Amino acid sequence: MKDLLIFGIGFLAQILFFGRTIVQWFKSEHEGQVLSPSLFWKLSLVASILMLTYGIMRNDAAILIGQLLVYFIYVRNLQLKGAWKPMNILARIVILLMPAFILSYLFFGTEYTLANFFKNENNPFVLMVWGIAAQLVFISRFFYQWVYSENRKESILPLGFWIISICGSAMNFIYGIFRLDPVLLAAHSLGMFIYLRNILIHFNKKSIFDKIDVPVVNKLIAFISGKIK
């Protein structure tokens, strides 16, 4: 039962992560350019909180470190999108304090210590190093995106973001195989198509929606795209 709860949290987090990517791709595919909707960053925050919880319950340093490093980049992008201040002030306070709360609970409310993460018998040292390296490569896309966006004073998902995404995702997929982690395997196998599609959109490849010649479907696509902000 405990394992079901743990993997349930992990899968929910990855569903949200994948959902944010679908939202971003759908909007970009319809508009014919790579866009960075506010909803992408909001879903990222919720999913990151769940993934932090999953990393703690799985006793996985790679996952925990990865999520902690990018959490506030999500917040910063919402600020750049002008979507941070309109949020409820209580929600903003909770979002800002959540990582500290999770870590406080981890080290003061449970038997965990920092050493536990680096002495996990189910995660050999070499594999753990690979996992951390995979996380660092994968999350470096957000540092690249953040610097790129700060220089332009707006939230942008540049070409380099998607190239790094593919490299990091491949590394995480391999890590998931050795860790027998269905959450990582599902997440990083499904994301590849979206990353590649965004690269093609960046180079002005024709939208796959343009091939649809069904008025009702076209209107539905336009309606959904219009709701994504």
C-alpha positions in Angstrom: 0.0 0.0 0.0 2.8 2.4 0.9 4.5 1.7 -2.5 1.3 2.4 -4.3 1.0 5.8 -2.5 4.6 6.7 -3.3 4.3 5.8 -7.0 0.9 7.4 -7.1 2.4 10.7 -6.0 5.2 10.3 -8.5 2.9 9.5 -11.4 0.6 12.5 -10.5 3.6 14.8 -10.5 4.7 13.4 -13.9 1.2 13.7 -15.3 1.3 17.4 -14.4 4.8 17.8 -15.8 3.7 16.1 -19.0 0.5 18.2 -19.0 2.4 21.4 -18.9 4.4 20.3 -21.9 1.2 19.3 -23.8 -0.3 22.7 -23.0 2.8 24.5 -24.2 3.1 22.4 -27.3 -0.6 22.8 -28.2 -0.5 26.5 -27.9 2.7 26.7 -29.9 1.5 24.3 -32.5 -1.6 26.4 -33.1 0.2 29.8 -33.1 3.1 28.5 -35.3 5.8 29.7 -32.9 7.3 28.4 -29.6 5.5 30.1 -26.7 5.8 30.1 -23.0 2.2 30.2 -21.5 1.7 31.1 -17.8 -0.1 27.9 -17.3 3.1 26.0 -18.2 4.8 27.6 -15.1 1.9 27.2 -12.8 1.6 23.5 -13.5 5.4 23.3 -13.1 5.2 24.6 -9.5 2.4 22.1 -8.5 4.2 19.2 -10.1 7.5 20.2 -8.5 6.0 20.2 -5.0 4.7 16.7 -5.6 8.0 15.5 -7.1 9.9 16.9 -4.0 7.6 14.7 -1.9 8.2 11.7 -4.2 11.9 12.2 -4.0 11.8 12.2 -0.2 9.6 9.1 -0.1 11.9 7.3 -2.6 15.0 8.4 -0.7 16.3 9.7 -4.0 18.9 12.5 -3.8 19.0 13.0 -7.6 15.3 13.8 -7.8 15.3 16.0 -4.6 18.4 18.0 -5.8 16.9 18.5 -9.3 13.6 19.9 -8.1 15.1 22.2 -5.5 17.4 23.8 -8.1 14.6 24.8 -10.5 11.7 25.5 -8.2 12.2 29.3 -8.0 13.0 29.6 -11.7 9.3 28.6 -12.2 8.4 31.5 -9.8 10.6 33.9 -11.7 9.0 33.0 -15.0 5.6 33.8 -13.6 6.9 37.1 -12.5 8.3 37.8 -16.0 4.9 36.8 -17.4 3.2 39.2 -15.1 1.2 36.3 -13.6 2.7 36.3 -10.1 1.2 39.3 -8.5 -2.4 38.7 -9.6 -2.2 35.4 -7.7 -3.8 35.2 -4.2 -1.2 36.4 -1.7 -1.8 33.4 0.6 -1.0 31.1 -2.4 2.2 33.0 -3.1 3.3 32.7 0.5 2.6 29.0 0.5 4.5 28.5 -2.8 7.6 30.4 -1.5 7.7 28.6 1.8 6.9 25.1 0.5 10.5 23.9 -0.2 11.6 25.0 3.3 8.6 23.3 4.8 9.3 20.0 3.0 13.0 20.0 3.9 12.2 20.9 7.5 9.8 18.0 7.8 12.4 15.7 6.1 15.2 16.5 8.5 13.3 17.3 11.7 10.1 15.3 11.5 11.5 12.0 10.2 14.4 9.7 10.8 16.1 11.0 7.6 19.5 12.7 7.6 21.4 14.1 4.6 23.6 11.0 4.7 20.6 8.8 4.1 20.3 10.1 0.6 23.9 9.3 -0.3 23.9 5.9 1.4 20.9 4.4 -0.2 21.6 0.7 -0.6 19.0 0.5 -3.4 20.9 3.2 -5.4 24.6 2.3 -5.8 27.0 5.2 -5.7 27.9 5.1 -9.4 24.2 5.0 -10.4 23.5 7.8 -8.0 26.2 9.9 -9.6 24.7 9.2 -13.0 21.3 10.1 -11.7 22.4 13.4 -10.3 24.3 14.2 -13.5 21.2 13.4 -15.5 19.1 15.7 -13.3 21.7 18.5 -13.5 21.8 18.3 -17.3 18.0 18.1 -17.5 17.4 21.1 -15.2 20.2 23.1 -16.7 17.7 23.8 -19.5 15.8 26.0 -17.0 18.9 27.9 -16.0 19.7 28.5 -19.7 16.1 29.5 -20.2 16.1 31.8 -17.2 19.3 33.7 -18.2 18.0 33.9 -21.8 14.7 35.3 -20.5 16.3 37.7 -18.1 18.4 39.2 -20.9 15.2 39.9 -22.9 13.0 40.8 -19.9 10.3 38.3 -20.9 9.7 34.6 -20.4 10.9 32.7 -23.5 11.5 29.0 -24.3 14.5 29.2 -26.7 15.9 26.6 -29.1 18.7 25.6 -26.6 16.1 24.7 -24.0 14.6 21.9 -26.2 18.0 20.6 -27.2 19.1 20.3 -23.6 15.7 18.8 -22.8 16.3 15.9 -25.2 19.9 15.2 -23.9 18.8 15.3 -20.2 15.7 13.3 -20.8 17.7 10.5 -22.5 20.0 10.4 -19.5 17.1 10.3 -17.0 15.5 7.5 -19.1 18.6 5.4 -18.7 18.7 6.2 -15.0 15.1 5.1 -14.7 15.9 1.8 -16.4 18.6 0.9 -13.8 16.5 2.2 -10.9 13.5 0.3 -12.1 11.5 3.5 -11.7 8.3 3.5 -13.7 7.7 7.2 -13.0 10.9 8.3 -14.6 10.5 5.8 -17.5 7.0 7.0 -18.3 7.9 10.7 -18.0 11.0 10.7 -20.2 9.7 8.4 -22.9 6.6 10.6 -23.5 8.4 13.9 -23.5 10.8 13.3 -26.4 8.2 13.9 -29.1 7.2 17.3 -27.6 10.8 18.4 -27.3 11.5 17.5 -30.9 8.3 19.0 -32.1 9.2 22.4 -30.5 12.5 22.3 -32.3 10.7 21.8 -35.6 8.3 24.7 -34.8 11.3 26.9 -34.0 12.6 26.3 -37.5 9.1 27.3 -38.9 8.1 23.8 -39.9 4.4 23.6 -40.9 2.0 23.0 -38.0 0.5 19.6 -37.9 -2.8 21.3 -37.2 -2.7 22.9 -40.7 -3.2 19.4 -42.1 -6.6 19.1 -40.3 -9.4 20.2 -42.7 -12.4 19.7 -40.4 -14.1 23.0 -39.5 -15.5 21.7 -36.2 -12.1 20.3 -35.1 -10.4 23.5 -36.3 -12.7 25.6 -34.2 -12.2 23.4 -31.2 -8.4 23.7 -31.5 -8.7 27.5 -31.8 -11.0 27.6 -28.7 -8.7 25.5 -26.6 -5.7 27.5 -27.7 -7.4 30.7 -26.8 -8.1 29.4 -23.3 -4.4 28.8 -22.7 -2.8 31.9 -21.3 
